Amino acid sequence: MTVSQSKISRRGKTGVRFCNAVLILLLCNLFAVANETDDTTTPPLSYRIWNSEAGESIEAAFINLQQNQVILKGRDNQRIAIPMHRLEWRDQIIARRLSGQRGTEPLSTSRRNVLQGRRESDARVIATFGPDCESLLTDAINEARREILIAIYTITSLPITEALQEAAQRGVRIHIKYDEGQIEVGRMSKIITTLGAHRNITTTPIQMRGRFASMHHKFAILDQAVVFTGSFNFTVTAATQSYENAVVIYSDTIAHLYTQEFEAIQSR
């Protein structure tokens, strides 16, 4: 082999090694870019307009729901944490559905007949007993932002009354239907008069015929998305002395069914 051939051979090997190094570098860069753009904690992004109760809007994609904080990702890739209760109630339902919580599907897809005259749906439920029933209700009232519909046998609880007044003061529309036969029990007459004096509160007495007939419902529908119900009367005795149970059901489907029942309640 001549000297010139040896030089050419070495140059050829050097060129091959250089090309291989460049190729490896390009592959590493591509791998790094792929890793930078791959957010394994983020579901496939679908951007939409999210609205707050204050009338503010933002275009963002849902990431997850953590401790009642809705985590969104804006178009600028910045993450935003919004307290659930500050979102417009329809967006609260969407956030629950996207997070995998059941019972927030549209009525057309989640309701199904079980037996004639009965319906059921998957829902997220909180249950409680005894004196905790009162605080469960007042907490639900405090979270309401638009509307509260209440069907009750009687009401004498001051904490519940105060929570309803505060809700009305922040603009929540409230409609209460109650058994007229209980109006003189305890302090109910005064409470109904006080509540009915507020411009955002409507009270409707329900008259029942028959010796033992009663308007015996005990439920509240909040923002057409949440239902409170159970044995718990909205009274001092129920909150302090009685065995009682109550549940809060997070489901727009169940709320719709209870709203239908509320609208059907009338004197008879």
C-alpha positions as CSV (number, residue, x, y, z in Angstrom):
1,M,0.0,0.0,0.0
2,T,1.4,3.4,-0.9
3,V,1.5,6.4,1.4
4,S,-1.2,8.2,-0.5
5,Q,-3.5,5.1,-0.4
6,S,-2.9,4.9,3.4
7,K,-3.9,8.6,3.9
8,I,-7.0,8.1,1.8
9,S,-8.0,5.1,3.9
10,R,-7.6,6.9,7.2
11,R,-9.5,9.9,5.9
12,G,-12.4,7.6,4.8
13,K,-12.6,6.0,8.2
14,T,-12.5,9.4,9.9
15,G,-15.4,10.5,7.6
16,V,-17.5,7.5,8.5
17,R,-16.9,8.0,12.2
18,F,-17.9,11.7,11.8
19,C,-21.1,10.8,10.0
20,N,-22.0,8.3,12.7
21,A,-21.4,10.8,15.4
22,V,-23.6,13.4,13.6
23,L,-26.4,10.8,13.2
24,I,-26.2,9.8,16.9
25,L,-26.4,13.5,17.9
26,L,-29.4,14.1,15.7
27,L,-31.2,11.0,17.1
28,C,-30.4,12.2,20.6
29,N,-31.8,15.6,19.8
30,L,-35.0,14.1,18.4
31,F,-35.4,12.0,21.5
32,A,-35.0,15.0,23.7
33,V,-37.5,17.0,21.8
34,A,-40.0,14.1,22.0
35,N,-39.5,13.9,25.7
36,E,-40.0,17.7,26.1
37,T,-43.3,17.6,24.3
38,D,-44.6,14.4,25.9
39,D,-46.5,15.3,29.1
40,T,-47.5,11.9,30.5
41,T,-49.6,13.5,33.2
42,T,-51.8,15.4,30.7
43,P,-54.7,13.6,28.9
44,P,-55.2,14.4,25.2
45,L,-55.8,18.1,25.1
46,S,-59.2,19.4,24.1
47,Y,-59.5,23.2,24.4
48,R,-62.8,24.9,25.3
49,I,-64.1,28.1,26.9
50,W,-64.3,27.8,30.7
51,N,-66.6,30.4,32.4
52,S,-66.5,31.6,36.0
53,E,-69.4,32.8,38.1
54,A,-67.9,36.3,38.0
55,G,-68.4,36.3,34.2
56,E,-64.7,35.8,33.3
57,S,-63.7,33.3,30.5
58,I,-60.6,31.5,29.5
59,E,-59.8,29.1,26.7
60,A,-58.0,26.1,28.2
61,A,-57.8,22.3,28.3
62,F,-58.7,20.2,31.3
63,I,-55.8,18.5,33.0
64,N,-57.3,17.1,36.2
65,L,-59.2,17.7,39.4
66,Q,-57.2,17.9,42.6
67,Q,-58.7,18.6,46.1
68,N,-61.6,20.6,44.6
69,Q,-59.2,22.6,42.4
70,V,-59.7,22.4,38.6
71,I,-56.3,22.3,36.8
72,L,-56.4,23.7,33.3
73,K,-53.7,24.3,30.7
74,G,-53.9,27.5,28.6
75,R,-52.8,28.0,25.0
76,D,-49.6,29.4,26.3
77,N,-48.9,26.1,28.1
78,Q,-49.3,27.7,31.5
79,R,-51.2,25.7,34.1
80,I,-54.0,27.4,35.9
81,A,-55.7,26.2,39.2
82,I,-59.3,27.4,39.7
83,P,-61.4,26.5,42.8
84,M,-64.3,24.4,41.7
85,H,-66.9,26.7,43.3
86,R,-65.7,29.6,41.3
87,L,-66.6,28.0,38.0
88,E,-70.0,28.4,36.4
89,W,-72.1,25.4,37.5
90,R,-72.3,23.8,34.1
91,D,-68.5,23.9,33.9
92,Q,-68.4,22.3,37.4
93,I,-70.4,19.4,36.0
94,I,-68.0,19.1,32.9
95,A,-65.0,19.1,35.2
96,R,-66.4,16.3,37.3
97,R,-67.2,14.3,34.2
98,L,-63.7,14.8,32.7
99,S,-62.1,13.8,36.0
100,G,-63.9,10.4,35.9
101,Q,-66.5,11.1,38.6
102,R,-69.7,9.4,37.7
103,G,-73.3,10.7,37.8
104,T,-72.6,13.9,35.8
105,E,-73.5,12.5,32.4
106,P,-76.2,14.3,30.3
107,L,-79.7,13.0,31.0
108,S,-80.1,11.4,27.7
109,T,-77.1,9.0,28.2
110,S,-77.2,8.3,31.9
111,R,-80.8,7.8,32.9
112,R,-82.4,4.4,32.5
113,N,-85.6,2.8,33.6
114,V,-85.2,0.2,36.3
115,L,-88.8,-0.7,37.2
116,Q,-92.0,1.0,36.2
117,G,-92.2,4.3,38.0
118,R,-88.6,4.1,39.2
119,R,-85.4,5.4,37.9
120,E,-81.8,5.4,39.0
121,S,-78.4,6.7,37.9
122,D,-74.8,6.5,38.9
123,A,-73.8,9.4,41.1
124,R,-71.2,10.6,43.6
125,V,-72.8,10.5,47.1
126,I,-71.8,11.8,50.5
127,A,-73.8,10.3,53.5
128,T,-74.0,11.5,57.1
129,F,-76.0,11.0,60.2
130,G,-77.3,12.7,63.3
131,P,-76.1,16.3,64.0
132,D,-73.8,16.3,61.0
133,C,-76.9,16.4,58.7
134,E,-77.4,20.1,59.5
135,S,-73.8,21.0,58.6
136,L,-73.9,18.9,55.4
137,L,-76.9,20.9,54.3
138,T,-75.5,24.4,55.2
139,D,-72.3,23.5,53.4
140,A,-74.3,22.7,50.3
141,I,-76.3,25.9,50.6
142,N,-73.1,27.9,51.0
143,E,-71.7,26.4,47.7
144,A,-74.9,27.3,45.7
145,R,-74.5,30.0,43.1
146,R,-77.7,30.2,41.1
147,E,-80.8,28.5,42.4
148,I,-82.0,26.4,45.4
149,L,-85.3,24.6,45.3
150,I,-86.5,23.2,48.7
151,A,-89.4,20.9,49.6
152,I,-89.8,20.6,53.4
153,Y,-92.2,19.4,56.0
154,T,-91.1,22.0,58.5
155,I,-88.2,24.4,59.3
156,T,-87.0,25.8,62.6
157,S,-83.2,25.5,62.3
158,L,-81.5,28.9,62.6
159,P,-78.2,27.8,61.0
160,I,-80.2,26.6,57.9
161,T,-82.3,29.8,57.9
162,E,-79.1,32.0,58.1
163,A,-77.4,30.0,55.3
164,L,-80.5,30.6,53.1
165,Q,-80.5,34.3,53.8
166,E,-76.8,34.6,53.0
167,A,-77.4,32.7,49.7
168,A,-80.2,35.0,48.8
169,Q,-78.1,38.1,49.6
170,R,-75.4,36.9,47.1
171,G,-78.1,36.5,44.4
172,V,-79.2,32.9,44.6
173,R,-82.8,32.4,43.7
174,I,-84.6,30.3,46.3
175,H,-88.1,28.7,46.2
176,I,-89.4,26.9,49.3
177,K,-92.5,24.7,49.4
178,Y,-93.6,23.6,52.9
179,D,-96.5,21.9,54.6
180,E,-98.9,24.6,55.6
181,G,-100.2,22.5,58.5
182,Q,-96.8,22.9,60.3
183,I,-96.7,26.7,60.1
184,E,-97.5,27.2,63.8
185,V,-95.0,24.6,65.0
186,G,-92.2,26.1,67.0
187,R,-90.7,29.2,65.4
188,M,-91.6,28.1,61.8
189,S,-94.1,30.9,61.2
190,K,-91.5,33.6,62.1
191,I,-88.8,31.9,59.9
192,I,-91.1,31.6,56.9
193,T,-92.1,35.2,57.2
194,T,-88.5,36.3,57.5
195,L,-87.4,34.3,54.5
196,G,-90.4,35.3,52.4
197,A,-89.6,38.9,52.9
198,H,-86.4,38.7,50.9
199,R,-86.8,39.5,47.2
200,N,-84.9,36.4,46.1
201,I,-86.9,34.0,48.2
202,T,-90.3,32.6,47.3
203,T,-92.3,30.6,49.9
204,T,-95.3,28.4,48.9
205,P,-97.6,26.8,51.5
206,I,-98.9,23.3,50.4
207,Q,-102.3,22.4,51.8
208,M,-103.0,18.7,52.2
209,R,-106.5,17.2,52.6
210,G,-107.0,14.2,54.8
211,R,-106.5,13.5,58.5
212,F,-103.0,12.1,58.1
213,A,-101.9,13.6,54.8
214,S,-98.7,15.6,54.8
215,M,-96.3,17.3,52.3
216,H,-93.6,15.2,53.9
217,H,-90.7,15.7,51.4
218,K,-87.3,16.8,52.8
219,F,-85.1,17.7,49.9
220,A,-83.2,20.5,48.3
221,I,-81.9,20.9,44.8
222,L,-78.9,23.2,44.3
223,D,-77.9,24.7,40.9
224,Q,-79.7,21.8,39.1
225,A,-76.7,19.6,39.8
226,V,-76.8,18.6,43.5
227,V,-79.5,17.0,45.7
228,F,-79.7,17.0,49.5
229,T,-82.2,14.5,50.9
230,G,-82.9,12.0,53.7
231,S,-84.9,11.7,56.9
232,F,-83.6,15.0,58.2
233,N,-86.2,17.6,58.9
234,F,-84.8,21.2,58.8
235,T,-85.5,21.6,62.6
236,V,-83.7,22.1,65.9
237,T,-85.0,18.7,67.2
238,A,-83.7,16.9,64.1
239,A,-80.3,18.5,64.5
240,T,-79.9,17.9,68.2
241,Q,-82.0,15.0,69.4
242,S,-83.2,12.7,66.7
243,Y,-81.7,9.8,64.8
244,E,-81.4,11.2,61.3
245,N,-79.7,10.5,58.0
246,A,-78.9,12.6,55.0
247,V,-77.1,12.3,51.7
248,V,-75.8,14.8,49.2
249,I,-75.9,13.5,45.6
250,Y,-73.8,15.1,42.9
251,S,-75.7,14.3,39.7
252,D,-77.4,16.5,37.2
253,T,-79.5,13.5,36.3
254,I,-80.9,13.0,39.8
255,A,-81.3,16.8,40.2
256,H,-83.4,16.8,37.1
257,L,-85.7,14.1,38.5
258,Y,-86.0,15.9,41.8
259,T,-86.8,19.1,40.0
260,Q,-89.6,17.4,38.2
261,E,-91.0,16.2,41.5
262,F,-90.6,19.7,43.0
263,E,-92.5,21.3,40.1
264,A,-95.3,18.7,40.5
265,I,-95.9,19.5,44.2
266,Q,-99.1,21.4,44.7
267,S,-102.0,21.6,47.2
268,R,-104.5,18.9,47.0
